[in-house]
Structure formats: structure tokens, C-alpha cells
Amino acid sequence: MLESAKSIFVTGHKGLVGSALCRTLQSEGFRNIITASRQELDLTNQAAVNEFMATHQPSVVIVSAGHVGGIMANNTEPAQFIFENTQIACNLIHASHTHRVSKLLYLGSSCIYPKRADQPISEDSLLAGPLEPTNQWYAVAKIAGIKLCQAYRRQYGCDFVAAMPTNLYGPGDHYDPERSHVLPALLHKFSEAKRLNLPQVECWGTGRPRREFLYVDDLASACIEVLNRYSDDDIINIGYGSDISILELTSMVQEIVGYQGEIVWDSSKPDGTYRKLLNSTKIQSLGWSPKTELREGMRHAYADYLDRFRRSTDNAKLSTDSALAANDRQGIIA
């Protein structure tokens, strides 16, 4: 599929997943990759999306853009999570049908599955029980995107497929402690505690829940396999194959960052779903498997965090120096 694609539209190219997709596609030799920043294209605007698709006529569309965040963001911004993600799915999927896109890959999330789904979670668990309340708004929007792909395939014969990645991490992640997911939030929290020489770090919940983590470049390689070799009404999981407790994860982050203080758990805060391990048999049957071990991937992610923090600090210093120089020229500084 990809070899014959004239152009590939990667949405959300500046985000964690989109940037990894662009890196991987470029490394595979694809040069006609279409991207658009939020300033260039508002994906929640149906008319703007339709005009963009009419102008650029992509052969392949990968829907990796979305309004994302961790437990706190989901709890405080439910309207944005359900509205924006549903709008993005509706606009891109409908426009892809209208402008005869050859293949569309819609990326969902493991949070679409019921809170008490049997482990590991197979694709047929979708809609088999109640969702986890803390992220139900995002989950409902993602389920709507899945059903849109299935509906357009059934009614119009569109080759639209939906893949469900597990928890992702790696270069390009965002580290805002109030919006990020658990692993980048921990990297930021422990790095700041080390930098400020704080005696302890407070973490949410009990640490008992278990999570599966997949390095984002491994997801990107899986997406290429799906685009090339998968065409089905059913969704397809993309997971690492094993999980780890948040307690173990936190200790690993502490070690990688080199923080020497104490960890304190606030059990009054929510844990979220106890376990989310995906059954990835279907994607493995295509010949794909993850390449990046968790500890190795976390080291890459932390190096990316430090590099971005350093650049952010340098930019702030440059801005301050420029302002001081300007004030000096105006005679404000004695």
C-alpha cells in the first residue's frame, strides 16, 4: 500500500506519535509526507479539513492527532476531550471518503476497553462492559472514530482501519505534570526533584495498578505493517506484550534520573484502571514485534527530556539577555 502511495498525510506531526511516524516514514524512504500545524489547519473545523484535503489529495491518511492527557486532564476537561476528539475523527474520516483516500489508519487507545476487561485484552472486548470513569470522555470519542471507520467501510467500501496502541512514551512526549501521562509525568517530577534537591517526591495512588508501555518508534513501525498488510473491519491491538506495576515503574524512573530522595504515595488520589495489558496476537501474526526494551526506551525518553529542558532554558536566557540589552540601549539600565 505505502509503496504505491503518492502522498501520506500524517496528522498531529508535532506530537509524540505523529513525529515518530514522520521519522519512521522518512527512514523508510518516503518523501511526500503532508503535515499541517494547528495554526495551518484546525482539525475540528469541517470546512477547513475538507478544503485542505481537496487541495492536497493525499493517498493515505494517518489519524494520530487528538486532544490528549492523563487522569487529571481527563477529569478537569471532559468537554474538550469528547468534543474535540469526536470532531477530529468525524472531519478526517468523512473528508477521506469524500476525496477518495486509498487507505486511512485511525489510531485509538487502550482506554476504549471496559474497566474490568479480561486480561490480556482482546479486540472483541470492545463495548463488552462499562468504561473506566476517569477517561470515559476520551474513550467514547475514540470509540466513535472506530465505529466511523467501520461504517464507511461497510457502506462505501473504504479501506479504513483502526488500531489500538497501548500506553506510549519516547521522544516528542509532553511533560506538563498536570496534563501528561504517567511515564513522562514521572520523568519530569523526579528530574525536577533532583534539580531542586527536594527530600521527597509525591506520587498519585497506591502504585499497585499495572500498565503496558510501548516505545513510540516501535508503534510507528507497527503502523507501517498495518498500512501495508492489514485490511479488516475489526480493530487491531498494538502492545508491548508485558506490563509493569506503577510502583516498579516509579523505582525505574528514580534510578534512571538518579534521584536519591524518598517516594511518598498519596492513596487519596485515583489509581485509574487496575490493569490494561493488550492481547497483541493479531499484530504479531503480521510479523511485527517491538524492538525497544522498556529501560532502554526510558533512557532515550529521559535524554530527550533533558535536551528539550536545556533548549527551553537556553531560549529563556536568550530572551532575557535580549530584553536587558534592549533596555540598556534605551538607557533604562544604569
Secondary structure, 3 states (H helix, E strand, C coil): CHHHCCCEEECCCCCHHHHHHHHHHHHCCCCCEECCCCCCCCCCCHHHHHHHHHHHCCCEEEECCCCCCCHHHHHHCHHHHHHHHHHHHHHHHHHHHHCCCCEEEEECCHHHCCCCCCCCECHHHCCCCCCCHHHHHHHHHHHHHHHHHHHHHHHHCCCEEEEEECEEECCCCCCCCCCCCHHHHHHHHHHHHHHCCCCEEEEECCCCCEECEEEHHHHHHHHHHHHHHCCCCCCEEECCCCCEEHHHHHHHHHHHHCCCCEEEEECCCCCCCCEECECCHHHHCCCCCCCCCHHHHHHHHHHHHHHHHHHHHHHHHHHHHHHHHHHHHCCCCC
